Amino acid sequence: MTATAPRFGSAPLVRLLLVATVLLGTVFTVLSGTASAHAALTGSTPEDGAVVATAPKDISLTFSEQIAMGDNSIRVLDPGNKRADTGKIRDLSSGGTVAYGVDLHAGLPDGTYTVAWQAVSADSHPISGAFTFSIGAPSKTTAAVPSEEAGGGLVGTLYDIARYISYAGFILLVGGAAFILGCWPRGASVRPLQRLVVQGWLTLTAATLVLLLLRSPYTGSGELGDAFDLGGLQDVLATKTGAALVSRLLLLGAAALFVAVLFGAYAKRETPQDEEENKERKDLTFGLTVGGAVVAAGIAGTWALAEHASTGIQTGLAMPVDVLHLLAVASWLGGLTALLVALYRAPSLENAAVRRFSRVAFVSVVVLAATGLYQSWRQVGSWSALWGTSYGQLLLVKVGLVAVLVGIAWFSRRWTGRLEQRAEAGAGVRAGVRVGAEAEAEAATGSETGGGTETTASVTVVGDSERATQLARQKEALATARQKRIRDSDPGRIGLRRSVLAEAGVAVVLLAVTTVLTSTEPGRTAEQEAGATGGTAATAPATEGPLALTLPFDTGGENGKGTVRLTLDPGRSGANAMHIYVDGPDGQPLDVPEVKAAFTLTAQKIGPLPIVPEHFAPGHWSADAVQIPMPGEWQLQLTIRTSDIDQTTVDKNVKIG
């Protein structure tokens, strides 16, 4: 049974594009800045903020997981912003420890040195950081450390856009082809569906090439001009991500052959004439199905081998699960897009095709739920990380969008059921319309020719050709009018089109959230990094000038209550002057035996940086050249001792620019 789907104007699709654009803009605006490092610096020698008596021979850095480093990944700058290292990176990893080092020049003078590093974590995302140490005594430093986060700027934005486009191309290519083979074989000869699948292939291929070119500046200099640096491209090809992108291009070559056969030999065998042709079509269908599944799984594997699934726990299980997850997404969302195109652009669409896709979508949702549940457990790890980390919050947004999508799909299934109920009754109506239209065409033909067959010899071939053209136009006009009557009398198909259009709109936003999610630090890792703070310290607003704080304290002993005031000037990264004032309950200076301070940057695993101020006057302690290596949200801890046995520590989270 065939239900006609007339060719509408592009207004519905334009509305979908506008709504999707607005939603995507909102998503990227809200979620911008959530991507962060997936490996962390866990230690260094010398330690951050340390003051050593003699110049060390080398610098070593320890990380939480496997990373990749280039020749210029670790830079040591002296107080005058000149290189103090030899530039040769050494791999010091052993056992389960990931460490890298660089040798220093001999005879370094006293002063404060800055160590700036940049690397690529095992899941392909760039990370960077900086810290300081001093030889002899701290000094002023003019070392220039890049303020921009690795993977940011224009190159980072373009790279993220290309990643989103590559996911979209994969979904259109795989989902569109699966819809044709599994739900509507006759769609192989429908031009709009052919264009959809081919555009998916072109989109994925172009986005992959862009990712390959941008990879070097994305993980390195951040300069767009370095995209065409052949040396940088050669370095990229030697990495895991570069190998995955090249493998994707090779698999897309095989996919091009698959598409050519699908829209060539397969489409020509749409209506087999005999048993032999029918057998050939079945064999071709089987070959395309198996071959297409292998190619699609291979392309999906290029993501699994280079991103989140390839790192962390249970990678042997996580990678095939990730492949299944991507294939289920493509079958559902790509098939949904193909169905939308068929409903709006194809001359007709069988109800059976809609029913088949409904079953495919149901299976895809089940697979998505199972694989998504496993991925969530693996990447989030705990309920607190689900609510308290960017990854967990994004995951909740994704789950909510999937729930909305499933709800809309339920309405689509209801419209599909109504179409099935109306199909049998509508068959007679459509047949009557066809018969009536043919009778009208014949009557029009008869009236025009006057019913005569004998004419003069002057009725030449030219005259017959003109008449045939006129009759063809009349029949086309009648067919168009017939399609319009069927459309206007079929509210079920109108409802199905609208619900599928709504599904596609939500799917576009869901894909955007998924893309951002893949570049966000997993909740399990983020919570481990934040474990030191315990989430109990208050957060002070960001400061634009000198930092000034007043905190109450109580050591529990005699004269153990009071307030401590701290100022940090200029309150920025680099050298700062710190003053601490201790007052008693009466507001007068309280001269206590000892005051200490410490700064910790939990996000980068830096600190605590101990500071022992000097006693300057009663109730007043000070320290010069307090080094804050980089801006961020620091945890400040102040320890006040009021007697030999009575002391307390108060803390405050402060943002230092």
C-alpha positions as CSV (number, residue, x, y, z in Angstrom):
1,M,0.0,0.0,0.0
2,T,1.4,3.4,-1.0
3,A,0.5,6.7,0.6
4,T,1.3,9.8,-1.4
5,A,3.6,12.4,0.1
6,P,3.4,15.5,-2.1
7,R,6.3,17.9,-2.7
8,F,5.8,20.8,-0.3
9,G,7.8,24.0,-0.3
10,S,10.8,24.3,1.8
11,A,9.1,26.3,4.6
12,P,8.9,23.5,7.1
13,L,12.5,22.6,6.6
14,V,13.5,26.2,6.9
15,R,11.6,26.5,10.1
16,L,13.4,23.4,11.4
17,L,16.8,24.9,10.5
18,L,16.0,28.2,12.2
19,V,14.8,26.6,15.4
20,A,17.8,24.2,15.4
21,T,20.2,27.1,14.9
22,V,18.7,29.0,17.8
23,L,18.8,25.9,20.1
24,L,22.4,25.1,19.0
25,G,23.5,28.7,19.7
26,T,21.9,28.4,23.2
27,V,23.6,25.1,23.9
28,F,27.0,26.2,22.8
29,T,26.6,29.5,24.7
30,V,25.6,27.8,27.9
31,L,28.1,25.0,27.6
32,S,31.1,26.9,26.4
33,G,34.1,26.6,28.6
34,T,33.0,23.2,30.1
35,A,35.6,21.3,28.2
36,S,38.7,20.6,30.3
37,A,41.7,18.5,30.7
38,H,41.3,14.7,31.0
39,A,44.8,14.1,32.4
40,A,46.2,16.1,35.3
41,L,49.6,17.1,36.7
42,T,50.0,15.2,40.0
43,G,53.5,16.2,41.0
44,S,56.8,17.8,40.0
45,T,60.4,18.0,41.0
46,P,61.1,20.6,42.2
47,E,57.6,21.1,43.6
48,D,55.5,24.0,42.8
49,G,56.5,27.0,44.9
50,A,59.6,25.3,46.3
51,V,62.8,27.2,47.1
52,V,65.9,25.1,46.5
53,A,69.4,25.9,47.7
54,T,71.2,24.9,44.5
55,A,70.1,24.7,40.9
56,P,68.7,21.3,39.9
57,K,70.0,19.4,36.9
58,D,66.6,18.7,35.5
59,I,62.8,19.2,35.9
60,S,60.4,16.2,36.1
61,L,56.6,16.2,35.8
62,T,54.2,13.4,36.9
63,F,50.8,12.9,35.4
64,S,47.6,11.0,36.3
65,E,47.4,9.1,33.0
66,Q,49.2,8.5,29.7
67,I,49.9,11.6,27.7
68,A,51.8,12.5,24.5
69,M,54.5,15.2,24.5
70,G,56.4,16.9,21.7
71,D,59.9,18.4,21.5
72,N,58.7,21.7,22.9
73,S,56.1,20.5,25.4
74,I,58.1,21.5,28.5
75,R,59.7,25.0,28.7
76,V,61.6,26.4,31.7
77,L,62.0,30.2,31.7
78,D,64.4,32.2,33.8
79,P,63.4,35.5,35.5
80,G,64.3,37.3,32.3
81,N,62.0,35.1,30.1
82,K,64.8,33.2,28.5
83,R,64.9,29.5,28.1
84,A,66.7,27.7,30.9
85,D,66.2,24.1,29.6
86,T,67.9,22.1,26.8
87,G,64.7,21.5,25.0
88,K,65.0,17.7,24.9
89,I,62.1,15.8,26.5
90,R,62.9,12.6,28.3
91,D,60.3,9.9,29.1
92,L,60.8,8.9,32.7
93,S,57.7,6.7,33.0
94,S,58.1,3.4,34.8
95,G,55.5,0.9,36.0
96,G,52.2,2.7,36.6
97,T,53.9,6.1,36.9
98,V,53.7,8.5,33.9
99,A,56.5,11.1,34.1
100,Y,58.5,13.2,31.7
101,G,61.5,15.5,32.3
102,V,63.8,18.0,30.7
103,D,67.4,18.9,31.5
104,L,68.4,22.4,32.6
105,H,71.5,24.4,31.6
106,A,74.4,24.3,34.1
107,G,75.1,27.3,36.3
108,L,71.7,28.8,36.6
109,P,71.6,32.0,38.7
110,D,69.4,32.5,41.7
111,G,65.8,33.6,41.2
112,T,62.3,32.4,40.4
113,Y,61.8,30.1,37.3
114,T,58.6,29.3,35.5
115,V,57.8,25.9,34.1
116,A,55.2,25.9,31.3
117,W,54.1,22.6,29.9
118,Q,51.6,21.3,27.3
119,A,50.6,17.8,26.3
120,V,47.8,15.7,24.8
121,S,45.9,13.3,27.1
122,A,45.2,9.8,26.1
123,D,41.7,10.6,25.0
124,S,43.1,13.1,22.4
125,H,42.4,16.4,24.3
126,P,45.1,19.0,24.8
127,I,46.1,20.0,28.4
128,S,48.5,22.7,29.7
129,G,49.7,24.4,32.9
130,A,52.5,26.3,34.6
131,F,54.1,26.6,38.0
132,T,57.2,28.2,39.5
133,F,60.1,27.3,41.7
134,S,63.0,29.4,43.0
135,I,66.8,28.9,43.3
136,G,68.3,30.5,46.4
137,A,65.5,33.0,47.0
138,P,62.3,34.1,45.2
139,S,62.7,37.0,42.8
140,K,60.6,39.1,40.4
141,T,60.0,37.3,37.1
142,T,58.9,38.5,33.7
143,A,58.3,35.0,32.2
144,A,55.6,35.1,29.6
145,V,53.2,32.1,30.0
146,P,50.4,31.7,27.5
147,S,47.1,32.8,29.2
148,E,45.0,30.9,26.7
149,E,44.0,27.3,27.6
150,A,45.3,24.6,25.3
151,G,42.8,23.8,22.6
152,G,41.1,27.1,22.9
153,G,40.9,30.2,20.7
154,L,39.8,30.3,17.0
155,V,41.5,26.9,16.2
156,G,39.7,25.3,19.1
157,T,36.3,26.6,18.0
158,L,36.9,25.5,14.4
159,Y,38.0,22.1,15.6
160,D,34.9,21.6,17.8
161,I,32.7,22.7,14.9
162,A,34.4,20.1,12.6
163,R,33.9,17.4,15.3
164,Y,30.2,18.2,15.4
165,I,29.9,18.2,11.6
166,S,31.7,14.9,11.4
167,Y,29.2,13.3,13.8
168,A,26.4,14.7,11.7
169,G,27.9,13.4,8.5
170,F,28.3,9.9,10.0
171,I,24.7,9.9,11.2
172,L,23.4,10.9,7.8
173,L,25.6,8.4,5.9
174,V,25.0,5.4,8.0
175,G,21.5,6.1,9.1
176,G,20.3,7.0,5.6
177,A,21.8,3.9,4.1
178,A,20.4,1.7,6.8
179,F,16.9,3.2,6.3
180,I,17.0,2.3,2.6
181,L,18.3,-1.2,3.1
182,G,16.3,-2.1,6.1
183,C,13.1,-0.1,5.8
184,W,12.5,1.1,2.3
185,P,14.5,-0.6,-0.5
186,R,12.6,1.4,-3.2
187,G,14.2,4.5,-1.7
188,A,17.4,3.6,-3.4
189,S,16.0,5.1,-6.6
190,V,14.6,8.2,-4.9
191,R,16.7,11.3,-5.7
192,P,16.2,13.2,-2.4
193,L,17.4,10.1,-0.4
194,Q,20.3,9.6,-2.7
195,R,21.3,13.2,-2.1
196,L,21.0,12.8,1.7
197,V,23.3,9.8,1.9
198,V,25.9,11.3,-0.5
199,Q,25.8,14.6,1.4
200,G,26.5,12.6,4.6
201,W,29.5,11.0,2.9
202,L,30.8,14.4,1.6
203,T,30.2,16.0,5.0
204,L,32.1,13.4,7.0
205,T,35.0,13.3,4.5
206,A,35.4,17.0,4.5
207,A,35.1,17.3,8.3
208,T,37.7,14.5,8.7
209,L,40.2,16.3,6.4
210,V,39.7,19.6,8.4
211,L,40.2,17.7,11.7
212,L,43.4,16.3,10.3
213,L,44.7,19.7,9.2
214,L,43.7,21.4,12.4
215,R,45.1,18.8,14.7
216,S,48.6,20.1,14.9
217,P,47.7,23.7,15.8
218,Y,44.9,22.5,18.1
219,T,47.3,20.5,20.3
220,G,50.2,22.8,19.7
221,S,50.7,26.5,18.8
222,G,47.0,27.4,18.5
223,E,47.9,29.4,15.3
224,L,45.5,28.8,12.3
225,G,48.4,29.2,9.9
226,D,50.1,26.1,11.2
227,A,47.3,24.0,9.8
228,F,49.3,23.6,6.5
229,D,52.6,23.0,8.2
230,L,53.8,19.7,6.7
231,G,56.1,19.0,9.6
232,G,53.2,19.3,12.0
233,L,51.0,17.1,9.9
234,Q,53.7,14.5,9.8
235,D,53.9,14.6,13.6
236,V,50.1,14.2,13.8
237,L,50.1,11.1,11.6
238,A,52.4,9.4,14.2
239,T,49.8,9.9,17.0
240,K,46.9,7.7,17.9
241,T,44.4,10.4,16.8
242,G,46.1,11.0,13.5
243,A,46.1,7.2,12.8
244,A,42.4,7.1,13.6
245,L,41.6,10.0,11.2
246,V,43.6,8.5,8.4
247,S,41.8,5.1,9.0
248,R,38.5,7.0,8.8
249,L,39.4,8.4,5.4
250,L,40.4,5.0,4.1
251,L,37.1,3.5,5.3
252,L,35.2,6.4,3.7
253,G,36.8,5.2,0.4
254,A,35.2,1.8,0.9
255,A,31.9,3.6,1.9
256,A,32.0,5.5,-1.4
257,L,32.1,2.1,-3.2
258,F,29.2,1.0,-1.1
259,V,27.1,4.1,-2.0
260,A,27.9,3.6,-5.7
261,V,26.6,0.1,-5.6
262,L,23.5,1.0,-3.5
263,F,22.4,3.7,-5.9
264,G,23.6,1.9,-9.0
265,A,23.2,-1.8,-9.4
266,Y,20.9,-2.2,-6.3
267,A,18.5,0.6,-7.4
268,K,18.3,-0.8,-10.9
269,R,17.0,-4.1,-9.5
270,E,14.1,-2.4,-7.8
271,T,11.5,-4.6,-9.5
272,P,12.9,-8.0,-10.4
273,Q,11.4,-9.5,-13.5
274,D,12.0,-13.1,-12.9
275,E,13.2,-15.5,-10.2
276,E,16.9,-15.2,-11.2
277,E,16.8,-11.4,-10.9
278,N,15.0,-11.8,-7.6
279,K,17.8,-14.1,-6.3
280,E,20.5,-11.6,-7.5
281,R,18.7,-8.8,-5.7
282,K,18.6,-10.9,-2.5
283,D,22.3,-11.7,-2.8
284,L,23.1,-8.0,-3.4
285,T,21.0,-7.0,-0.5
286,F,22.8,-9.4,1.8
287,G,26.2,-8.3,0.6
288,L,25.4,-4.6,1.0
289,T,24.0,-5.2,4.5
290,V,27.0,-7.2,5.7
291,G,29.6,-5.0,4.0
292,G,27.9,-1.8,5.0
293,A,27.7,-2.9,8.6
294,V,31.4,-3.7,8.7
295,V,32.3,-0.4,7.1
296,A,30.0,1.5,9.5
297,A,31.4,-0.3,12.5
298,G,34.9,0.5,11.3
299,I,34.2,4.2,11.0
300,A,32.5,4.3,14.4
301,G,35.6,2.5,15.8
302,T,37.8,5.4,14.7
303,W,36.1,7.5,17.5
304,A,36.2,4.7,20.0
305,L,39.9,4.1,19.5
306,A,40.9,7.8,20.0
307,E,38.5,9.3,22.6
308,H,37.0,8.5,26.0
309,A,36.4,4.8,25.4
310,S,40.1,4.2,24.8
311,T,41.2,5.4,28.3
312,G,40.2,4.7,31.9
313,I,38.8,1.5,33.2
314,Q,37.6,-1.6,31.2
315,T,38.8,-0.2,27.8
316,G,38.5,-3.7,26.2
317,L,34.7,-3.6,26.9
318,A,34.2,0.1,26.6
319,M,35.4,0.4,23.0
320,P,33.0,-2.1,21.4
321,V,30.2,-0.7,23.6
322,D,31.0,2.7,22.2
323,V,30.8,1.4,18.7
324,L,27.4,-0.1,19.4
325,H,26.3,3.2,20.9
326,L,27.4,5.2,17.8
327,L,25.7,2.8,15.4
328,A,22.5,2.9,17.4
329,V,22.5,6.7,17.3
330,A,23.1,6.7,13.6
331,S,20.3,4.1,12.9
332,W,17.8,6.1,15.0
333,L,18.7,9.7,14.2
334,G,19.9,9.1,10.6
335,G,16.9,7.0,9.8
336,L,14.7,9.7,11.3
337,T,16.2,12.2,9.0
338,A,15.8,9.9,6.0
339,L,12.1,9.4,7.0
340,L,11.6,13.1,7.2
341,V,13.1,13.6,3.8
342,A,11.0,10.9,2.3
343,L,7.8,12.3,3.9
344,Y,8.5,15.8,2.5
345,R,10.4,15.1,-0.8
346,A,9.7,11.6,-2.1
347,P,6.7,11.2,-4.5
348,S,5.3,8.4,-2.3
349,L,6.2,6.3,0.8
350,E,4.8,2.9,1.8
351,N,3.2,2.6,5.2
352,A,5.2,-0.6,5.6
353,A,8.4,1.4,5.5
354,V,7.2,3.6,8.4
355,R,6.3,0.5,10.4
356,R,9.7,-1.0,9.7
357,F,11.5,2.1,10.8
358,S,9.4,2.2,14.0
359,R,10.7,-1.2,14.9
360,V,14.3,-0.2,14.0
361,A,14.0,2.9,16.2
362,F,12.7,0.9,19.1
363,V,15.6,-1.5,18.9
364,S,18.0,1.5,18.6
365,V,16.6,3.1,21.7
366,V,17.0,-0.1,23.7
367,V,20.6,-0.4,22.6
368,L,21.2,3.2,23.4
369,A,19.8,2.8,26.9
370,A,21.9,-0.3,27.7
371,T,25.2,1.1,26.3
372,G,24.5,4.6,27.7
373,L,23.9,3.2,31.1
374,Y,27.3,1.4,31.0
375,Q,29.1,4.5,29.7
376,S,27.5,6.6,32.4
377,W,28.7,4.3,35.2
378,R,32.2,4.2,33.7
379,Q,32.6,7.9,33.1
380,V,30.6,9.3,36.1
381,G,31.4,6.8,38.8
382,S,29.2,8.2,41.6
383,W,25.9,10.0,42.3
384,S,27.8,13.1,43.6
385,A,29.7,13.3,40.3
386,L,26.4,13.1,38.4
387,W,25.2,16.3,40.1
388,G,28.4,18.1,40.9
389,T,30.5,17.9,37.7
390,S,30.2,19.4,34.3
391,Y,30.2,16.0,32.7
392,G,27.4,14.7,35.0
393,Q,25.3,17.8,34.4
394,L,25.7,17.5,30.6
395,L,24.8,13.8,30.9
396,L,21.6,14.8,32.7
397,V,20.8,17.2,29.9
398,K,21.4,14.5,27.3
399,V,19.2,12.1,29.2
400,G,16.4,14.7,29.3
401,L,16.7,15.3,25.6
402,V,16.5,11.6,24.8
403,A,13.4,11.3,27.0
404,V,11.8,14.2,25.1
405,L,12.8,12.5,21.8
406,V,11.2,9.2,22.9
407,G,8.1,11.0,24.0
408,I,7.7,12.6,20.5
409,A,8.5,9.2,18.9
410,W,5.5,7.8,20.9
411,F,3.2,10.2,19.1
412,S,4.8,9.3,15.8
413,R,4.0,5.6,16.5
414,R,0.4,6.6,17.2
415,W,0.2,8.4,13.9
416,T,1.7,5.3,12.2
417,G,-1.0,3.1,13.8
418,R,-3.7,5.4,12.5
419,L,-2.2,5.2,9.0
420,E,-2.3,1.4,9.2
421,Q,-6.0,1.5,10.2
422,R,-6.8,3.9,7.4
423,A,-4.7,2.1,4.8
424,E,-7.3,-0.5,3.7
425,A,-10.2,2.0,3.6
426,G,-8.0,4.5,1.8
427,A,-7.1,2.0,-0.9
428,G,-10.5,2.2,-2.5
429,V,-10.6,5.9,-2.3
430,R,-7.2,6.3,-4.0
431,A,-8.1,3.7,-6.6
432,G,-11.3,5.6,-7.4
433,V,-9.3,8.8,-7.7
434,R,-6.9,7.2,-10.0
435,V,-9.6,5.7,-12.2
436,G,-11.5,9.0,-12.3
437,A,-8.3,10.9,-13.2
438,E,-7.6,8.5,-16.0
439,A,-11.1,8.8,-17.3
440,E,-10.8,12.6,-17.2
441,A,-7.5,12.4,-19.1
442,E,-9.0,10.1,-21.7
443,A,-12.1,12.4,-22.0
444,A,-9.9,15.4,-22.4
445,T,-7.9,13.6,-25.0
446,G,-11.0,12.5,-26.9
447,S,-12.5,16.0,-26.8
448,E,-9.3,17.5,-28.2
449,T,-9.0,15.1,-31.0
450,G,-12.7,15.1,-31.9
451,G,-12.9,11.3,-31.8
452,G,-11.6,11.0,-35.4
453,T,-8.7,9.0,-36.6
454,E,-8.7,9.8,-40.2
455,T,-7.0,13.1,-41.0
456,T,-5.1,14.5,-43.9
457,A,-1.6,13.6,-44.6
458,S,-0.6,17.0,-43.4
459,V,-0.9,15.8,-39.7
460,T,2.8,15.1,-39.5
461,V,5.0,13.7,-36.9
462,V,5.6,17.3,-35.6
463,G,1.9,17.7,-35.0
464,D,1.7,14.4,-33.1
465,S,4.6,15.4,-31.0
466,E,3.1,18.7,-29.9
467,R,-0.2,17.0,-29.1
468,A,1.5,14.4,-27.0
469,T,3.3,17.1,-25.1
470,Q,0.0,18.9,-24.3
471,L,-1.6,15.6,-23.2
472,A,1.4,14.9,-21.0
473,R,1.1,18.3,-19.3
474,Q,-2.6,17.7,-18.7
475,K,-1.9,14.3,-17.1
476,E,0.8,15.8,-14.9
477,A,-1.7,18.6,-13.8
478,L,-4.3,16.0,-13.0
479,A,-1.8,13.9,-11.1
480,T,-0.8,16.9,-9.0
481,A,-4.4,17.7,-8.2
482,R,-5.0,14.1,-7.2
483,Q,-1.9,14.2,-4.9
484,K,-3.2,17.4,-3.3
485,R,-6.7,15.9,-2.7
486,I,-5.1,12.8,-1.1
487,R,-2.8,15.0,1.1
488,D,-5.7,17.2,2.3
489,S,-7.8,14.1,3.1
490,D,-5.1,12.3,5.1
491,P,-4.6,14.0,8.4
492,G,-2.7,11.0,9.7
493,R,0.2,11.6,7.3
494,I,0.2,15.3,8.1
495,G,0.4,14.5,11.8
496,L,3.3,12.0,11.2
497,R,5.2,14.6,9.2
498,R,4.9,17.1,12.0
499,S,5.9,14.7,14.8
500,V,8.9,13.5,12.8
501,L,9.9,17.1,12.1
502,A,9.8,17.8,15.9
503,E,11.9,14.7,16.5
504,A,14.5,15.9,14.0
505,G,14.7,19.3,15.7
506,V,15.4,17.8,19.1
507,A,17.9,15.3,17.6
508,V,20.0,18.2,16.2
509,V,20.3,19.7,19.7
510,L,21.0,16.2,21.2
511,L,23.8,15.8,18.8
512,A,25.3,19.2,19.9
513,V,25.1,18.2,23.6
514,T,26.8,14.8,22.8
515,T,29.6,16.6,20.9
516,V,30.3,18.8,23.9
517,L,30.1,15.8,26.2
518,T,32.8,14.0,24.4
519,S,35.2,16.9,25.0
520,T,34.4,17.3,28.7
521,E,36.4,15.9,31.5
522,P,34.7,12.7,32.8
523,G,33.0,13.0,36.1
524,R,35.0,10.2,37.7
525,T,38.2,12.0,37.0
526,A,36.9,15.5,37.9
527,E,35.7,14.3,41.2
528,Q,39.0,12.7,42.0
529,E,40.8,15.9,41.3
530,A,38.4,17.9,43.5
531,G,38.5,15.5,46.4
532,A,41.0,17.5,48.3
533,T,38.6,20.4,49.0
534,G,35.7,18.2,50.2
535,G,33.3,20.8,48.8
536,T,33.1,22.5,52.2
537,A,35.0,25.7,51.6
538,A,33.1,28.8,50.7
539,T,33.9,30.6,47.4
540,A,34.8,34.2,47.3
541,P,34.0,36.4,44.3
542,A,36.7,37.0,41.7
543,T,38.9,39.9,42.6
544,E,39.8,42.6,40.1
545,G,42.5,44.2,42.4
546,P,44.2,43.4,45.7
547,L,42.6,40.5,47.5
548,A,41.2,41.3,51.0
549,L,39.5,38.8,53.3
550,T,38.3,38.7,56.9
551,L,37.7,35.3,58.6
552,P,36.7,34.4,62.1
553,F,38.6,31.8,64.0
554,D,38.4,29.9,67.3
555,T,41.2,27.7,68.5
556,G,39.2,26.5,71.5
557,G,41.7,27.7,74.1
558,E,42.0,30.8,76.3
559,N,42.0,33.9,74.2
560,G,41.4,31.7,71.2
561,K,38.7,33.7,69.5
562,G,39.2,36.5,67.0
563,T,39.4,37.4,63.4
564,V,42.1,37.2,60.8
565,R,42.5,39.7,58.0
566,L,44.5,38.9,54.9
567,T,45.5,41.2,51.9
568,L,47.2,40.0,48.8
569,D,48.5,42.7,46.5
570,P,48.1,42.9,43.5
571,G,46.0,39.7,43.7
572,R,47.1,38.3,40.4
573,S,49.4,35.5,39.2
574,G,53.0,36.2,39.7
575,A,54.7,37.9,42.7
576,N,52.4,39.3,45.4
577,A,52.9,41.0,48.8
578,M,50.8,39.4,51.6
579,H,49.9,40.9,54.9
580,I,48.0,39.1,57.7
581,Y,46.4,40.9,60.7
582,V,45.1,39.0,63.7
583,D,42.6,40.8,66.0
584,G,41.0,39.7,69.2
585,P,37.3,39.9,70.1
586,D,37.7,43.5,71.1
587,G,39.1,44.4,67.7
588,Q,42.6,45.1,69.1
589,P,45.7,43.4,67.6
590,L,46.2,39.9,69.0
591,D,49.8,38.8,69.1
592,V,49.7,35.0,68.6
593,P,52.7,32.7,68.5
594,E,52.4,31.6,64.9
595,V,50.5,32.2,61.7
596,K,50.9,30.2,58.5
597,A,49.2,30.2,55.0
598,A,49.0,27.9,52.1
599,F,47.5,28.1,48.5
600,T,46.2,25.0,46.6
601,L,44.9,24.9,43.0
602,T,42.9,21.7,43.1
603,A,41.9,21.8,39.4
604,Q,45.5,21.6,38.3
605,K,46.8,19.5,41.2
606,I,49.1,22.3,42.3
607,G,49.9,22.8,46.0
608,P,49.6,23.3,48.8
609,L,52.1,26.1,48.4
610,P,53.2,26.8,52.0
611,I,53.9,30.4,53.1
612,V,55.5,31.2,56.5
613,P,55.1,35.0,56.9
614,E,57.5,37.0,59.2
615,H,56.3,38.6,62.4
616,F,56.3,42.3,61.5
617,A,54.5,44.0,64.5
618,P,52.0,42.9,67.2
619,G,49.2,41.1,65.4
620,H,50.8,41.7,62.0
621,W,52.6,39.2,59.8
622,S,53.9,39.8,56.2
623,A,55.5,38.0,53.3
624,D,57.0,39.5,50.2
625,A,57.2,37.8,46.7
626,V,54.4,35.3,47.3
627,Q,54.4,33.5,44.0
628,I,51.0,32.6,42.5
629,P,52.0,30.6,39.3
630,M,48.7,30.9,37.4
631,P,45.2,32.3,37.6
632,G,42.3,30.2,38.8
633,E,40.2,29.3,41.8
634,W,42.6,28.7,44.7
635,Q,41.9,27.3,48.1
636,L,43.5,29.5,50.8
637,Q,44.2,27.9,54.2
638,L,45.2,30.1,57.2
639,T,46.6,28.4,60.4
640,I,46.5,30.4,63.6
641,R,48.2,29.1,66.8
642,T,47.3,30.9,70.0
643,S,49.2,28.6,72.5
644,D,51.5,25.6,72.5
645,I,48.5,23.3,72.0
646,D,45.7,25.5,70.7
647,Q,45.5,26.1,66.9
648,T,43.0,26.0,64.1
649,T,42.9,26.2,60.3
650,V,40.3,28.3,58.4
651,D,39.9,28.1,54.6
652,K,38.4,30.1,51.8
653,N,38.2,29.6,48.1
654,V,39.3,32.7,46.2
655,K,39.6,33.4,42.5
656,I,42.9,35.0,41.6
657,G,43.1,36.5,38.1
